[in-house]
Amino acid sequence: MASALPLPDSLNVTDFVVNQGNGVKGLADLGIESVPRQYIQPPHERFDFDSTKTKTQDSIPIIDFSKWDDPEVSQAICEAAAKWGFFQIVNHGVPIEVLEDLKAAVHRFFELPAPEKRKYLRDSPSATVRLATSFSPKAEQVLEWKDYLTMLYDSEDDASASWPPECSFLDLECIG
């Protein structure tokens, strides 16, 4: 990455990030020195992180998925999602090699040049693959500081035909 630079005045951030498919990673790769205003929540919209008002817990919720059909598991997921917004699942049965391969595939995908990634924006080869940054950038007043690639498994044929080549190595039998 280059040394930190001011954001060029001529740069239309929303166009660069959303329409051109550069994403937040593209902004970071520019080496900018500050967060663009399009990503900054107005003070009245920000979460109140006053530590005197929050409960502390030693760690994020960890949910044992070995008995995934137990109603207590789904209750634990709902509680963790509502109170924390995230959780860790253990004993899910997905081999570590699959998880590591998936992470590597995602890294390869996001290292692609913007024109290659752009193929998976609105005109994706399949409804099951989508690259996005915010959930609804045209409607949101403040953009989200993230990029994500959604690949839904509909069928092995669709996944083989429409998933990005950088992700095609995934063992579809394990996923399906």
Disulfide bonds with the S-S distance in Angstrom:
none
